[in-house]
Protein backbone atom coordinates (compact mmCIF):
# COMPACT_ATOMS: atom_id res chain seq x y z
CA UNK A 1 0.00 0.00 0.00
CA UNK A 2 2.82 2.40 0.88
CA UNK A 3 4.49 1.68 -2.44
CA UNK A 4 1.20 2.34 -4.26
CA UNK A 5 0.77 5.69 -2.48
CA UNK A 6 4.36 6.68 -3.25
CA UNK A 7 3.85 5.79 -6.90
CA UNK A 8 0.60 7.73 -7.02
CA UNK A 9 2.20 10.81 -5.43
CA UNK A 10 5.10 10.69 -7.87
CA UNK A 11 2.69 10.40 -10.79
CA UNK A 12 0.68 13.35 -9.44
CA UNK A 13 3.75 15.54 -8.98
CA UNK A 14 4.99 14.71 -12.46
CA UNK A 15 1.59 15.63 -13.92
CA UNK A 16 1.57 18.98 -12.09
CA UNK A 17 5.07 19.78 -13.38
CA UNK A 18 4.06 18.82 -16.91
CA UNK A 19 0.90 20.96 -16.82
CA UNK A 20 2.89 23.97 -15.60
CA UNK A 21 5.42 23.46 -18.38
CA UNK A 22 2.80 22.97 -21.12
CA UNK A 23 0.44 25.81 -20.20
CA UNK A 24 2.82 28.33 -18.64
CA UNK A 25 1.02 31.46 -17.48
CA UNK A 26 -2.40 29.93 -18.06
CA UNK A 27 -1.68 27.44 -15.24
CA UNK A 28 -2.12 28.94 -11.77
CA UNK A 29 -1.23 27.49 -8.37
CA UNK A 30 -3.96 28.48 -5.90
CA UNK A 31 -2.83 26.38 -2.92
CA UNK A 32 0.18 24.11 -3.37
CA UNK A 33 -0.30 22.27 -0.05
CA UNK A 34 -3.96 21.49 -0.71
CA UNK A 35 -3.15 20.82 -4.39
CA UNK A 36 -5.66 23.34 -5.72
CA UNK A 37 -4.95 24.67 -9.20
CA UNK A 38 -6.76 26.52 -11.95
CA UNK A 39 -6.19 26.94 -15.65
CA UNK A 40 -7.70 29.51 -17.96
CA UNK A 41 -8.75 27.84 -21.22
CA UNK A 42 -9.68 29.84 -24.32
CA UNK A 43 -10.66 29.07 -27.90
CA UNK A 44 -7.86 31.36 -29.10
CA UNK A 45 -4.86 32.49 -27.02
CA UNK A 46 -4.26 35.76 -28.91
CA UNK A 47 -7.88 36.77 -29.48
CA UNK A 48 -10.09 34.81 -27.06
CA UNK A 49 -13.82 34.81 -27.68
CA UNK A 50 -14.85 32.07 -25.24
CA UNK A 51 -13.03 31.33 -21.99
CA UNK A 52 -13.52 28.87 -19.13
CA UNK A 53 -11.56 28.65 -15.89
CA UNK A 54 -11.14 25.04 -14.77
CA UNK A 55 -10.42 24.81 -11.04
CA UNK A 56 -9.29 21.43 -9.69
CA UNK A 57 -8.42 20.03 -6.29
CA UNK A 58 -6.37 16.83 -6.55
CA UNK A 59 -7.04 14.37 -3.70
CA UNK A 60 -4.27 12.11 -2.41
CA UNK A 61 -5.99 9.16 -4.09
CA UNK A 62 -5.70 10.74 -7.54
CA UNK A 63 -4.97 9.40 -10.09
CA UNK A 64 -5.00 5.84 -8.73
CA UNK A 65 -8.53 5.54 -7.37
CA UNK A 66 -10.19 8.96 -7.27
CA UNK A 67 -10.96 11.69 -9.83
CA UNK A 68 -10.06 15.38 -9.45
CA UNK A 69 -12.63 17.54 -7.67
CA UNK A 70 -13.40 20.22 -10.24
CA UNK A 71 -15.36 23.39 -10.87
CA UNK A 72 -16.07 25.00 -14.26
CA UNK A 73 -16.19 28.80 -14.03
CA UNK A 74 -17.65 30.92 -16.84
CA UNK A 75 -20.53 33.42 -16.57
CA UNK A 76 -22.05 32.14 -19.84
CA UNK A 77 -21.78 28.40 -19.07
CA UNK A 78 -25.25 27.38 -17.94
CA UNK A 79 -27.96 24.77 -18.29
CA UNK A 80 -27.49 21.98 -20.78
CA UNK A 81 -24.12 23.29 -21.98
CA UNK A 82 -22.70 22.91 -18.47
CA UNK A 83 -24.26 19.46 -18.07
CA UNK A 84 -22.92 18.26 -21.42
CA UNK A 85 -19.39 19.47 -20.71
CA UNK A 86 -19.38 17.96 -17.22
CA UNK A 87 -20.58 14.65 -18.65
CA UNK A 88 -17.76 14.72 -21.21
CA UNK A 89 -15.14 15.24 -18.50
CA UNK A 90 -16.55 12.47 -16.35
CA UNK A 91 -16.62 10.14 -19.36
CA UNK A 92 -12.93 10.86 -19.98
CA UNK A 93 -12.19 9.93 -16.36
CA UNK A 94 -14.15 6.67 -16.60
CA UNK A 95 -12.25 5.73 -19.75
CA UNK A 96 -8.88 6.45 -18.12
CA UNK A 97 -9.22 5.36 -14.46
CA UNK A 98 -5.81 5.28 -12.81
CA UNK A 99 -4.27 7.56 -15.44
CA UNK A 100 -3.45 11.28 -15.42
CA UNK A 101 -6.32 13.09 -17.10
CA UNK A 102 -5.86 16.85 -16.57
CA UNK A 103 -4.33 17.36 -20.01
CA UNK A 104 -7.20 15.41 -21.61
CA UNK A 105 -9.71 17.52 -19.70
CA UNK A 106 -8.11 20.82 -20.73
CA UNK A 107 -7.91 19.88 -24.40
CA UNK A 108 -11.50 18.59 -24.38
CA UNK A 109 -12.67 21.93 -22.98
CA UNK A 110 -10.59 23.76 -25.59
CA UNK A 111 -12.16 21.65 -28.37
CA UNK A 112 -15.63 22.57 -27.10
CA UNK A 113 -14.70 26.28 -27.04
CA UNK A 114 -13.23 26.15 -30.56
CA UNK A 115 -16.38 24.46 -31.87
CA UNK A 116 -18.47 27.11 -30.14
CA UNK A 117 -16.41 29.95 -31.63
CA UNK A 118 -16.93 28.52 -35.12
CA UNK A 119 -20.70 28.76 -34.73
CA UNK A 120 -22.65 31.92 -35.50
CA UNK A 121 -22.91 32.87 -31.81
CA UNK A 122 -21.16 36.27 -31.48
CA UNK A 123 -19.81 35.55 -27.99
CA UNK A 124 -20.79 36.28 -24.39
CA UNK A 125 -22.96 39.35 -23.82
CA UNK A 126 -20.32 40.82 -21.53
CA UNK A 127 -18.01 41.24 -24.54
CA UNK A 128 -20.57 43.41 -26.37
CA UNK A 129 -20.52 46.29 -23.89
CA UNK A 130 -18.95 49.51 -25.05
CA UNK A 131 -16.64 51.42 -22.71
CA UNK A 132 -19.39 53.98 -22.13
CA UNK A 133 -21.94 51.30 -21.29
CA UNK A 134 -19.44 49.67 -18.92
CA UNK A 135 -18.95 52.95 -17.05
CA UNK A 136 -22.72 53.47 -16.89
CA UNK A 137 -23.15 49.93 -15.57
CA UNK A 138 -20.54 50.57 -12.87
CA UNK A 139 -22.31 53.79 -11.88
CA UNK A 140 -25.61 51.91 -11.68
CA UNK A 141 -24.03 49.33 -9.38
CA UNK A 142 -22.70 52.04 -7.09
CA UNK A 143 -26.14 53.66 -6.94
CA UNK A 144 -27.84 50.32 -6.36
CA UNK A 145 -25.68 49.55 -3.35
CA UNK A 146 -25.66 52.88 -1.56
CA UNK A 147 -25.60 52.02 2.17
CA UNK A 148 -28.35 53.26 4.45
CA UNK A 149 -25.92 53.71 7.33
CA UNK A 150 -23.65 56.78 6.81
CA UNK A 151 -20.92 55.06 8.86
CA UNK A 152 -20.57 52.49 6.07
CA UNK A 153 -19.25 55.27 3.85
CA UNK A 154 -16.30 55.93 6.14
CA UNK A 155 -12.79 54.87 5.10
CA UNK A 156 -12.27 51.34 6.46
CA UNK A 157 -9.02 50.36 8.20
CA UNK A 158 -6.26 49.18 5.86
CA UNK A 159 -3.75 46.49 6.82
CA UNK A 160 -0.47 45.78 5.07
CA UNK A 161 1.06 42.33 4.64
CA UNK A 162 4.66 41.15 4.84
CA UNK A 163 6.46 41.77 1.50
CA UNK A 164 7.75 38.89 -0.64
CA UNK A 165 10.90 39.53 -2.69
CA UNK A 166 12.11 37.36 -5.58
CA UNK A 167 14.84 38.33 -8.07
CA UNK A 168 14.59 41.99 -7.12
CA UNK A 169 10.80 42.11 -7.62
CA UNK A 170 8.81 42.85 -4.46
CA UNK A 171 5.18 41.97 -3.79
CA UNK A 172 3.08 43.30 -0.91
CA UNK A 173 -0.62 42.81 -0.13
CA UNK A 174 -2.97 45.35 1.42
CA UNK A 175 -6.37 44.42 2.86
CA UNK A 176 -9.46 46.37 3.87
CA UNK A 177 -13.00 45.32 4.87
CA UNK A 178 -15.51 46.79 2.39
CA UNK A 179 -19.31 46.71 2.24
CA UNK A 180 -20.02 48.99 -0.73
CA UNK A 181 -18.28 50.02 -3.98
CA UNK A 182 -17.72 53.55 -2.69
CA UNK A 183 -15.44 52.16 0.02
CA UNK A 184 -13.43 50.34 -2.67
CA UNK A 185 -12.67 53.69 -4.33
CA UNK A 186 -11.88 55.27 -0.96
CA UNK A 187 -9.38 52.50 -0.13
CA UNK A 188 -7.67 52.86 -3.51
CA UNK A 189 -7.46 56.63 -3.13
CA UNK A 190 -5.97 56.27 0.35
CA UNK A 191 -3.39 53.72 -0.80
CA UNK A 192 -2.33 55.97 -3.69
CA UNK A 193 -1.58 58.75 -1.19
CA UNK A 194 1.42 56.60 -0.24
CA UNK A 195 4.17 57.53 -2.72
CA UNK A 196 5.76 54.09 -2.60
CA UNK A 197 2.49 52.30 -3.39
CA UNK A 198 1.61 54.87 -6.05
CA UNK A 199 4.97 54.20 -7.72
CA UNK A 200 4.45 50.41 -7.88
CA UNK A 201 4.66 48.87 -11.36
CA UNK A 202 1.28 47.23 -10.79
CA UNK A 203 -1.41 47.56 -8.14
CA UNK A 204 -3.62 44.53 -8.73
CA UNK A 205 -6.85 44.29 -6.77
CA UNK A 206 -10.04 42.33 -6.31
CA UNK A 207 -13.00 42.62 -3.98
CA UNK A 208 -16.10 40.65 -3.02
CA UNK A 209 -19.14 42.20 -1.33
CA UNK A 210 -22.03 39.98 -0.21
CA UNK A 211 -25.47 41.48 -0.80
CA UNK A 212 -27.77 40.01 1.84
CA UNK A 213 -30.99 41.13 0.16
CA UNK A 214 -30.20 39.43 -3.15
CA UNK A 215 -28.03 36.66 -1.68
CA UNK A 216 -25.40 37.24 -4.34
CA UNK A 217 -21.94 38.74 -4.61
CA UNK A 218 -20.95 42.10 -6.08
CA UNK A 219 -17.35 41.65 -7.15
CA UNK A 220 -14.75 43.00 -9.54
CA UNK A 221 -11.02 42.94 -10.20
CA UNK A 222 -8.28 44.99 -11.87
CA UNK A 223 -5.08 43.76 -13.56
CA UNK A 224 -3.40 47.19 -13.68
CA UNK A 225 -1.35 46.00 -16.64
CA UNK A 226 -0.40 42.59 -15.20
CA UNK A 227 -2.34 40.39 -17.63
CA UNK A 228 -4.89 38.07 -15.94
CA UNK A 229 -3.54 38.80 -12.44
CA UNK A 230 -6.75 40.48 -11.23
CA UNK A 231 -8.90 37.60 -12.46
CA UNK A 232 -6.62 35.07 -10.78
CA UNK A 233 -6.73 37.05 -7.54
CA UNK A 234 -10.53 37.22 -7.66
CA UNK A 235 -10.68 33.51 -8.44
CA UNK A 236 -8.53 32.81 -5.37
CA UNK A 237 -10.95 34.84 -3.23
CA UNK A 238 -13.88 32.88 -4.69
CA UNK A 239 -12.24 29.56 -3.86
CA UNK A 240 -11.49 30.75 -0.33
CA UNK A 241 -15.10 31.95 -0.05
CA UNK A 242 -14.20 35.33 1.47
CA UNK A 243 -16.72 38.13 1.61
CA UNK A 244 -16.86 41.87 2.32
CA UNK A 245 -13.14 42.33 1.79
CA UNK A 246 -10.79 43.93 -0.70
CA UNK A 247 -7.21 42.83 -1.40
CA UNK A 248 -4.67 44.95 -3.29
CA UNK A 249 -1.30 43.47 -4.25
CA UNK A 250 1.45 45.93 -5.19
CA UNK A 251 4.34 44.74 -7.34
CA UNK A 252 7.57 46.64 -7.80
CA UNK A 253 9.31 45.17 -10.87
CA UNK A 254 13.02 44.55 -10.35
CA UNK A 255 14.12 44.19 -13.95
CA UNK A 256 14.09 40.37 -14.15
CA UNK A 257 11.11 38.59 -15.70
CA UNK A 258 9.63 36.04 -13.27
CA UNK A 259 7.28 34.22 -15.66
CA UNK A 260 4.48 32.25 -13.93
CA UNK A 261 6.19 32.70 -10.53
CA UNK A 262 4.77 36.22 -10.36
CA UNK A 263 1.23 34.85 -10.12
CA UNK A 264 2.32 32.50 -7.35
CA UNK A 265 3.73 35.43 -5.36
CA UNK A 266 0.63 37.56 -5.93
CA UNK A 267 -1.67 34.78 -4.70
CA UNK A 268 0.61 33.89 -1.78
CA UNK A 269 0.70 37.53 -0.64
CA UNK A 270 -3.08 37.70 -0.81
CA UNK A 271 -3.63 34.37 0.89
CA UNK A 272 -1.20 35.20 3.72
CA UNK A 273 -2.93 38.44 4.66
CA UNK A 274 -6.38 36.81 4.41
CA UNK A 275 -5.18 34.11 6.81
CA UNK A 276 -3.63 36.68 9.12
CA UNK A 277 -6.89 38.64 9.30
CA UNK A 278 -9.04 35.50 9.77
CA UNK A 279 -10.96 35.68 6.49
CA UNK A 280 -10.12 32.13 5.38
CA UNK A 281 -11.83 28.80 5.96
CA UNK A 282 -9.87 25.54 5.91
CA UNK A 283 -8.74 24.40 2.42
CA UNK A 284 -11.29 21.58 2.52
CA UNK A 285 -14.17 23.97 3.22
CA UNK A 286 -12.89 26.50 0.73
CA UNK A 287 -12.77 23.97 -2.10
CA UNK A 288 -16.48 23.30 -1.70
CA UNK A 289 -17.51 26.90 -1.23
CA UNK A 290 -17.89 28.07 -4.82
CA UNK A 291 -21.45 29.18 -5.52
CA UNK A 292 -23.28 31.50 -7.89
CA UNK A 293 -21.41 34.79 -7.99
CA UNK A 294 -21.95 38.04 -9.82
CA UNK A 295 -18.87 38.87 -11.88
CA UNK A 296 -17.95 42.17 -13.49
CA UNK A 297 -14.62 41.87 -15.29
CA UNK A 298 -12.84 44.10 -17.78
CA UNK A 299 -10.33 43.32 -20.54
CA UNK A 300 -6.74 44.21 -19.61
CA UNK A 301 -3.58 44.98 -21.56
CA UNK A 302 -1.01 42.20 -21.84
CA UNK A 303 2.23 42.83 -19.98
CA UNK A 304 4.65 41.24 -17.54
CA UNK A 305 6.58 44.12 -16.10
N, C-alpha and C positions, 0 to 999 in steps of 0.2 A: 504493500500500500504506500509506504514512504517513497519507494522508487517511482511509483505511478505519479504521486503528487509532485515529486521533483521534476519528472519528465514533463508534466502538464505545465508547471511554472516556467520551465525553460522555454517550452513552446509558446506560452503566452508572452513572455518577455521578448522573444524573437519576433513575434507578430507585431508587437507594439513598436519595436525598433524599425521594422520594415515599413509599417504604415507611416511613421514619422518621416522616413527617408523618401517614400514614394510621393506623399502629398504635401510635404514641406509646411508652408505657412497655413495651409487649409486645415492641418491637423493641430488640435489644441489640447493641451493637458489641463484638465480642470482640477483634478485631485489625484496626484500620483499614488499616494498611499492607498486610497480607496479604489484606485484604478478606474477613474471616471474620465472619459475623453469625449471630445466632440469634433466633428469634421463638417465643414461647410461644403456642400456639393452643389455645383451649378451645371446648367446645360452647356455653358460656354464660359471659359475662364476669363477671357478678355472683355466680353460683352454679355454678361449674364442676364437672362430674361427670367428664368425660373431657378429658385434656390431653395434647398432644404438643409437644415442643420440636423445631423444625426448625432444624438447624444447616447453614449453607451456606458454602462457600468459592467465590468468584467468580473464575475464571481470567481472564487478560487477554483471552483470545479470546471471552469471553462478552460479549454475547449473539450475536455475529456467527456464530461457527463452533463453539462449544463450550458444553455445558450446565454448570450449576452442579454442583459436587461437594457432595453433601448427605448428611446423616445424620439419621434419625428416632429421637428419643429418648423412650421411654415404657416403664416397667417392664412394662406389660400388653400391649404391642404385639409379638406373636410369631407365628411360623408363617405360616399362609396369610393372615392379616390383614395382616401386614407385607408379604408378597409382593404382595398385591392392591393395596395403597396405593402401593407403589413402582412397580408397573406403570402405575398411573393417572398418576403424576407423569411418568414417562418418556414416556407416550403424549401428554401435554400438550406436552412439549418437542418431540416429533417433529411434532406438528401446528402448532407455532409456531416453527420453526427461524429464527434470526435476530432474533426478537422477545424482549422482556422478559417473563419468565414467573413471576417470584417471586410477584406478586399472585395469579396464577391458581393456583399451587401452594398458597398459604396458604388461599385460599378453597375449594379442592378438599378439603384436609385438614379444614377447618372443616365442610364439608358432610358428610363421612364421620363426624365426631364427633357432629354433630347427629342424623344418622340412627341412630347407635349409642345415643345417649341416649334416643331415642324407642322403643327396643326394651325388652323386659322386663328386660334385664340390669341389676342394681342398681348396677353400677360396679366399679372396681378393688377387689380385696380389701383393699388398704392403707387405703382409706377407711373400712372397717368396724371398724377397731380402736378400742376405747374408750381413754380416757386411761390407765386403769389397766393395760390390756393393753399399751399402748405403753411404759409405764414398766417393766413386767415384761420386755418384749422387750429393752429397752435393758439391763436388768440381766443378762439371759441372755447378751447379746453381750459384756458386760464380763467375765462369768465364763468365756465360751468362749475369750476371747483373753488370759487371764492369762499373762504372760510367764514362762518358766522361769528366766530370768536376772534376779536381783534388781536388777541395775544398770539394767535397762530400766524400772524403776519410778521412777528418779530424775527430778527436774525437768530437762527438756532446756534447752539454751541458747535464749534468745529474742532475736531481732534486730528492730530497728525501722527502718522505711523512711522515706524523705524525705516530709514532708507535702505535700499538694496543697491549695491554697486557691482557692476560686472563690466570688465574691459573699458573702464572709464565712463560708461554710461551709468547714471544714477536714477533710480525709481523711488518715488515716495507717494504713499496714499494719504488722502485726507477724507474724513468722514463727517457727515452731519445728519441728524435726524430731520426729515422733511415731511410735511403733511399737505403741501399744496405747491403748485408750480411756481408761484411767486417766491417762495422760500428758496427754490432751486436757483433762481436768478440772483437772489440776495447772497447766497453762499458763494456763487461764482464771482460776483462783484467783490465780495470781501476777500476772497483768495487772491484776486488779481491786484488788490492793494499791496500785496507782498511782492516786492520787486523781484525776488528770487523765483517765486512761483510764476509771476508774469513773464519772466524771461525763459521759462522752460521750453524745450523744443516742441513738446506736446503736452497738453492737459486733457487727458481722456476722462470722460465721466459717464456715469449711468445712474439712474435713480428708479425706484419703484415706490409708488404710493397706493395704498389699498383704500378703495372707496367702499365704505361700509354699505351705503345705500344701494349701490349697484352690484356689490359683491364681485368686483373686478379690479384689475390693476391699471392705473395710469402710469406709464413708464416710457422712458426715452433714453437715448444714448448719443454720444458724440465722439467721433474718432479724433478730431483735431489734427487731421493729416496723417495719422498712423492707421493705415488701411485696415479695417475690420476690427480694430482694437476695442472700439466702443461696443460693438455688437457682441464680442466675446466676453467683455466685462459684464454686460447686461445678462448674457446667457449664464454666466457664473452665478449671478445674483438670483436668477430664476431657479437654478438647480439647488441653491442653498436656501431657497424659499424665504428670503429676507423681505421685509416690508417697511415702508415709511422711513427710508434711508437713502442717502446719496453718497456715492463714492467717487472721488476724483483721484486719478493717478497721474502725477507729474513725471515726465521723463526729460532728463537733461542728456542730450546725445553727446558721446565722448569721442566721436570720430571713427569708431570701429563698428562696422555692421554686425549685429548680433543674430540676424536671421530669426528663426522661430523662437529662440530663447527669450526674445523681448516680450513675447506674449506670456511666456511662463512667468517672467518677473512681474509683469503687470497684474496677472491673476494672483500670484503669491502675495504681492503687496496688499491687494484688495482683501484677499481671504484672511490674512494675518490681522488686519485692523478690524474686520468684522468679527473675528474670534475674540479679539481683545475687548471689544465693546459688547460682547454677548448677544450678537445678532444671529449666530449660526446654530442650527440643529446639528445632530450627529450626522456623519456621512450617509448612514443607512436611511435616516429619516429624510434627509435632503434629496436623495436619489429618487424618492417616491413622491416628492412634493410638487412636481410640475403639474399645473392645472391650466385652466383657460385664462390667458392673460391678454391685456390690450397692449398692442405694440405700435409705437410710432417711431419709425426709423428713417434716416435720411441717407442718401448716397454720399460717399466721401471720396476725396482724392486719394490716389494711390501713392504711398511714400513709405520709406523706412526710417529716414532720419528726421 
